[in-house]
Each structure stands twice: as structure tokens, then as C-alpha cells.
Amino acid sequence: MGKMTKKVAAIVERNKCHPDKCQHECIKYDPINRSGKGEGFHIGPHGKAEIFDEVVSEIHRISANKCPFEAIHIVKLPQKLENPLHKYGQNAFELYSLPLIKENTIVGIIGRNGIGKSTALNILSGNLKPNLGNFKGESEEENILNYFAKTHLKDYFRKLFDKKIKVAYKPQRVELIPSMYKGSVINLLEKHDDKKLADELLKELDLSEIKNHDISKISGGELQRVAIIASLIKDSDVIYLDEPASFLDITYRIKVAKLIREFAKNTSTLVVEHDLATLDYISDEIQIAYGEHACYGVFSQSKGVRRGINEYLDGYLPDENIRFRDYKIDFSIPQIQALKSEVLASFPGFEKSYEKFRLKVNEAEFKKSQVLAVMGSNGLGKTTFLKILAGIESPDNTKIEPLSISYKPQYIEVIDGTIEEHLRKVSGSLFDSGWYQQNILEKLNLKPIMKNEINFLSGGELQKFYVALTLSRDSKIMAFDEPSAFIDTEDRLKVAEVIKEFTQKKEVSTVVVDHDIQFIDYIADSMLVFEGIPSKEGNVYGPLTKKDGMNKVLKNLGITYRKDKTTFRPRINKPQSQVDEQQKKNEEYYLVS
């Protein structure tokens, strides 16, 4: 792999760098510039701050720390790292290794956003040729093979370059598929020559009715399931699945996980996923992607599933003797308020009917300082329920008194302006309070990107902005539709913590619809469970205690959960295992101790 050229790197996050909105502090305070003995930070040809790799050293932390947007990072790389496998540009993200592929094994990949997981899958699938750090040109195939000379990946890439290995790849951003493929769902799947198998899997994942629909006219959840089917039925040696649980409700997460396990028996499979319960259920082994967000990424050795996930949560890799996070991810549940707390508002039972769908909801109450969680399959009316509460839609033949409610919709819009402009406008004097700055902006990691235009935010950043925007309104009830979507494992718990603490501190009532069972387990005080026939009818049970609500949801799915003894995170029991059978016998689908 060659000798290491440096131990310190300068990374400039261009989306955070705004030379037109600052005093060029990184240039003014650069020690090299001030000494007059060379060129340090300067404005590059792309109109952003940059510095040449050969002059970067620890002293540049002085100027980096002056950046008002926290766009510049001076990173000390782990000693063992040599030359990067791929680099995106001057002062840009660097990837140093790839996950290991194992025959007839499902390897689960876990790591936060911006750490190189999707880049790694693009390289392994042949969609991206690594440049070995030379971002100004393309590396020769022989040089890439030499990079992997001491690993089994050399043989893999030789076969990949010679087209002797067949790859199936489901990308992270399935919403872009319609721009690449035209025609109907079945036409896309029949490209893989197994019409019978395609029909069977469409039926298994409840997609038969849309098989003749144009690929551009189906929902995100339907598109995700179609993309997974397309990857599984392809005659391939290796399957790469990037975030297969995105857009899927809890029912389909389990169905898809079972299908992946079935189809992966005779292939090598890599699955990148933020839903720990799904990843735990799918995987045979775990590899951890670590490093520094937006700066560099590395992949760990392969580990057993429980050990791998627990080491990720701990932030320390004993075998590598590397601590990649200075805190543990804690799944211990905040103290739950008593169910007899003060009622802030209530709504009557109501019904809502459309041409082919009917929703029936029982009367319920919103209680001070409590989170009411909502779970159930897609197509049962959960979003309709929130829209009626928010006054966006009206129920049939029932009048609901207007509620003081702040509502975050499921599908969030990109709007003009910066994060700071919108949050200041909505929150008023609350914005400048220390509590708001610390417990919302800092915990959601929005402070470094306050000057960023909203239309340039990533999916996760946009989601966290809308969570903050919802909490900024002066309302008695906070309503969130899928607040964990597009957010990585670490930030999901931070979002849950922020919402939970705000609910208790401000003595509001909160209702949350989500499909991540660990997120719901952390945040819920009580639950509503939606049941029925998707796209035909939905019925609501509750409010129930969290334990009874979880038990009902899991029983409907035919799966059991238990808490990990070390981290307290919920884990899906393997089907027909001794603990699975015992919990079902005892009617304890959700075991809390």
C-alpha cells in the first residue's frame, strides 16, 4: 500500500464554507500566512478555503478554530493509516479501507453518516474506481491491485475488472431510480430473466397490484421494495444493499430481512443499515465504519453480531485499540412519567373515509409531559390521523376543536433561506436562550450549519432542522411524523432525547409516529397501535401502556424482542430459538428485563 505521507490532514467542508459571509479568519490567522514564509489557507479556484496538503500541520488548528462556520477540520489520522484508497478532492473526504467480503455470509456494516459506507459499496460494486488519493486523475487497474496486494480483495478486484464476478447493488438513494430506469415495475424486474420469481416476490412484499405501474409513479416504500427484489433476483455472486430499511414500515422491515437471509445463503452479502434491530436480525457478522464525519473513514475487522454492535455503541474497538467516539450510546430509558398526569387536550372518536379507505379512531387524551407513540404498518392511516389533529384535514361528521399543535409532516419540503433565519423567525426570544442553544441546537448538531441554505442540506440535516423548527413553535402539542428517517444511529437517539427532554421541560404533550422500534422504545410513555388492512381500513387501539402497545405490535408481526444485557438495546430474537419460543409461550413478545 505504500508508505504513509502524512499524519495530519486538513478537511474543508465546502457546504459549510461561506467566504462571502465571514472575515476570512482562516487566512488571516494562518501561522504560515502571518510569517510570510509561504502560503497557508487561501481561497481556491472553487471559491472556497483550501490549503495544500504538504504544508498542513498541527499549528493550523489555530486558524481552523477561528472559522465561524466550523467548516475546517485539522485531523490527526490514526498511526496505522497509509495512503488513502480514495480521495474526493483537495482538503476533501478520504477513505482508507473497505469492508471484507465473506463467502456465504451476510456482513452488516454500521457507522454514522459521512464516514464512507456508500463510497465503499460504490467501489466494491464497480460503480466508482478508487483514485488512490490522486483526485486529479484515474488510477490504473494494476495500481489498484497493488494497493490490495496483501489482502484477499486483490483477487476480488481482479475478477471485478475482468468481469468474472457478478454484482447486485441496491443504492442508498432509491428515489433516484426513476431517473435511471423508465417503464413499468415488472419491466424493470424482468430484465433479470426470472419472471416467475419476480412475480412470487412481488406477491410476498404486497406489490402485485402495482407491477404494471410506471416506476416513476410509485411511493418511496414501494420503490424500496422493488429495488430490493431487483437486487435479490439478479444472478449474482455478491449482493450489496445500502440502507434497505429506509422508507419501510416495521412490517416490511421484518419481511425484507427474512428475504435477504433466504437469498443470501449462496452469495456474499454486505448490508449497510442504521436500524440496529434490523441489522442485528439480518447479519451473520458485523464490521464497523469509523473515523471522523466528513473527514475520513476506515473499516474494522469482522466481529460477531452482538459484540460488533456493542463495540460500536461503546465507541471502542479493543482488537484495534482504537477509541473512535468519546462517549457511549446509551439505550437506558429516561424515567417515565405517571400515566395520571394532567390532561392538556382531548379529541373525540372520529372516522375518515376516502374512495377506497376508511379510518376509525377512538377518543383519546394528550397528557402534560408525556410522549404518545404511534406504530403500525403503512397504509393504515397514521399520517391521516396526524393531519386531522393538525387541522389539515377534517374527519367525517365530527367536529374537532382546534388544537394548539406544531406539526412536522412525513414528507418535508425544501424551503428557501438559511436554518438560522427560519428558526429565529419561529422561535422568537427563545432562540437566544442558553437552554434552546444547548438542548436543541447543540444536541441536534445544527450550530455549525446555521448559515447554510436549507436547499443544500442533506436528508439527515433537513430532518433535524424540521425537528428543531417544530419544537420552536409556541404550541401545547408537538406532532412528529417519522422524525428518525434519514438519520444515523447516533443522531436518532439524540433526536429522541431532544424531543423527550423538551416534552418534559416545557410541559407539553407530544405525539410521534415512527417505525424504528428502538427509537419508540426510548421515547414513548404510552402508545396507539394501528391495525387493519393496508390501503383499505385502519383501526386504532389505545392509548395503551408502552409495554402493552409494544407487545401488541410485535405479536402482530410474529416476532419477539428482548433487551441486551449490556447496552439495554432491543434485539429481535432469532425465529424458533429457545428464547423466542419461551417468550411467545409466555405472551411476552416485548421483554423489558
C-alpha positions, -999 to +999 in steps of 0.1 A: +000+000+000+030+023+001+044+045+028+024+070+048+029+105+036+013+124+065-003+121+098-023+153+098-050+162+072-069+194+066-106+189+056-127+217+044-165+210+043-173+232+013-211+232+020-202+249+053-176+273+040-190+308+032-162+332+023-189+358+014-203+357+049-171+358+070-139+378+075-116+351+060-105+343+095-088+310+084-065+331+061-059+360+085-049+338+114-030+311+095+006+309+110+022+304+077+005+334+061+013+356+091+050+346+090+053+355+053+073+323+046+048+305+024+011+301+015-013+286+041-050+288+038-062+307+008-093+309-015-091+282-041-103+281-077-137+267-065-143+298-044-138+281-010-110+279+015-082+255+008-046+246+019-020+224+002-015+190+018+022+193+021+021+224+044-006+212+068+004+206+104-010+208+139-003+245+140-032+250+116-057+242+143-052+279+153-067+292+121-092+263+117-107+271+151-113+307+140-137+295+113-172+308+124-190+280+105-168+252+119-161+242+082-124+234+087-110+203+105-074+196+112-075+158+117-048+137+133-050+103+115-045+070+133-009+059+131-016+027+111-032+045+082-012+047+050-021+063+017-059+068+011-078+044-012-099+072-024-100+110-020-127+133-033-106+164-038-083+190-023-089+190+015-118+166+010-130+133+025-106+103+024-114+066+025-087+043+038-101+008+036-130-014+025-152-039+043-142-075+040-164-098+018-171-133+031-184-162+011-220-173+020-220-147+048-241-116+055-218-089+067-236-060+084-220-026+082-227+000+109-214+036+111-226+071+111-234+092+081-205+109+063-180+081+071-176+064+037-201+035+038-218+043+005-185+052-011-171+018-001-201+000-017-198+020-049-161+010-051-168-027-044-197-028-069-176-013-097-196+020-099-166+040-086-129+034-094-107+044-064-081+070-073-056+061-045-055+097-034-048+112-068-081+131-072-068+148-103-067+116-124-079+080-126-057+052-112-046+023-134-062-011-125-028-026-119-020+001-092-054-006-075-045-043-075-011-035-059-029-014-032-047-046-022-017-069-027-016-083+008-054-088+011-080-111-005-095-080-021-068-082-048-083-114-062-118-098-059-109-067-079-090-087-105-122-107-111-143-075-110-121-057-136-121-089-158-159-091-155-156-125-139-177-116-109-214-106-110-226-079-086-261-069-075-263-034-059-292-016-043-282+020-039-290+042-009-310+068-027-337+047-043-357+078-051-332+084-080-340+051-097-368+066-118-343+089-134-322+059-145-349+034-155-380+040-175-411+018-178-432-004-155-422-022-123-424-056-140-403-045-170-376-035-146-377-068-128-379-089-160-345-076-171-332-103-148-349-131-168-368-148-140-404-137-144-418-164-121-395-155-092-402-118-098-440-125-095-435-145-064-415-118-046-439-091-057-467-111-041-446-117-010-440-080-005-476-070-014-466-053-047-486-074-072-512-046-077-485-021-088-464-044-110-477-027-142-474+008-127-448+032-141-417+031-119-419+069-115-455+067-101-449+045-071-442+055-034-408+056-017-417+024+003-428+006-029-397+018-047-375+004-019-392-030-020-389-031-058-352-022-057-346-049-031-364-075-052-344-064-083-311-070-063-321-103-048-333-120-081-303-110-101-279-139-108-250-125-088-220-136-068-222-106-044-251-086-031-247-050-018-277-034+000-273+002+011-299+010+038-327-015+028-349-005+057-353+032+046-389+041+037-402+008+051-426+003+080-418-022+107-438-050+089-418-048+057-385-044+076-391-078+090-403-093+057-374-079+038-349-091+065-362-126+061-360-125+023-324-112+025-314-140+048-331-165+025-314-153-007-280-147+009-274-184+016-254-189-015-238-155-020-216-130-003-237-101+011-230-067+025-258-047+042-254-011+054-281-002+078-288+023+106-318+004+121-299-017+147-327-042+152-329-049+115-291-051+111-289-074+141-316-097+127-301-099+092-264-101+099-240-131+105-211-107+113-206-070+118-180-046+106-178-010+119-171+020+098-154+046+119-133+078+115-144+114+116-176+126+100-169+143+066-131+138+071-120+102+067-133+066+071-119+032+080-135-002+083-128-025+113-122-062+114-152-086+113-169-094+146-197-114+160-231-096+157-237-088+193-201-080+200-198-058+169-229-037+176-220-034+213-185-022+204-200+003+181-223+016+208-193+017+232-172+037+208-141+015+214-125-013+193-104-035+217-088-056+189-076-024+171-071-005+204-090+025+189-115+048+206-134+064+178-160+082+199-156+098+233-190+087+247-212+057+247-245+054+230-269+048+259-302+029+255-313+033+291-348+047+291-355+081+307-377+080+338-413+075+327-439+099+340-470+086+357-500+079+334-523+100+356-506+133+347-527+164+338-547+163+306-538+192+282-563+184+254-585+156+241-602+147+209-634+127+203-636+094+184-639+100+146-639+084+112-624+094+079-634+078+046-619+080+012-629+062-020-611+030-010-600+036+026-617+041+060-600+051+092-617+048+126-602+064+157-613+061+194-614+092+217-581+099+234-563+125+255-530+144+253-512+145+287-488+170+300-451+160+298-458+127+280-450+112+246-477+093+229-461+070+203-479+056+173-469+024+155-484+002+128-480-007+091-480+018+063-514+024+047-534+022+079-540+060+083-513+072+108-504+102+087-541+110+081-546+108+118-519+134+124-532+157+096-567+156+112-553+166+146-533+194+129-564+207+112-550+200+077-578+175+070-613+171+085-630+140+098-664+128+086-694+141+106-673+151+137-662+184+148-628+186+165-620+217+184-588+234+170-557+222+189-526+242+197-504+219+177-470+221+160-467+195+132-438+180+114-450+162+083-437+129+070-426+144+037-407+175+044-402+204+019-370+221+009-376+259+015-356+290+007-335+307+034-310+296+060-315+275+091-309+305+114-334+327+095-362+303+099-355+292+135-351+328+147-384+338+130-404+309+145-388+307+180-386+345+187-368+353+220-364+316+228-337+313+202-312+333+221-318+315+254-290+293+267-314+263+271-325+265+235-289+268+222-277+239+243-306+215+244-319+218+208-293+234+185-262+218+200-277+184+206-291+183+171-256+195+158-272+224+139-250+251+153-222+245+127-246+248+098-268+277+110-257+298+080-264+271+055-291+274+029-319+248+036-320+237+000-284+225+003-289+203+034-285+165+034-315+144+042-304+139+078-297+176+083-330+186+068-348+162+092-331+176+122-338+212+111-375+203+109-375+187+143-360+219+157-385+240+138-414+220+152-401+224+187-396+262+182-433+269+178-453+281+208-478+251+210-492+228+236-489+197+214-459+186+193-466+162+165-439+143+145-444+120+115-413+098+112-386+120+128-360+093+126-360+090+088-326+096+070-308+099+104-280+077+115-280+056+148-261+082+169-283+111+159-316+091+162-311+088+199-301+124+201-333+134+183-353+111+207-335+127+237-342+162+225-379+156+219-383+137+252-365+164+273-384+192+256-417+174+263-409+172+300-391+206+304-418+226+286-447+205+300-462+200+265-477+168+251-460+151+221-473+125+196-447+106+175-453+083+145-422+062+137-411+027+125-378+024+144-387+003+174-356+013+193-365+050+188-401+043+200-388+022+229-367+052+241-392+079+236-426+065+244-447+069+276-478+054+261-489+041+227-516+040+200-514+009+178-529+010+142-542-023+128-563-033+098-559-039+061-533-015+045-549+009+020-584-004+029-591+002+065-574+013+097-585+009+133-568+024+164-562+006+197-553+026+228-539+046+244-520+016+258-491+014+282-458+012+263-454-025+274-489-034+262-485-014+230-452-030+221-465-064+229-494-059+205-472-046+177-447-075+180-474-101+183-490-089+151-455-093+134-449-128+150-415-117+164-402-113+199-378-088+214-355-088+244-332-062+259-294-067+255-279-072+290-250-049+283-265-020+264-302-024+270-310-020+233-339-041+220-329-072+200-350-094+178-348-130+188-339-155+161-371-173+149-377-206+166-348-201+191-354-212+226-358-177+239-382-168+211-404-199+218-404-192+255-414-156+251-442-165+228-454-192+252-455-166+280-472-140+257-441-117+264-433-105+229-417-074+243-395-085+272-382-055+292-360-073+317 
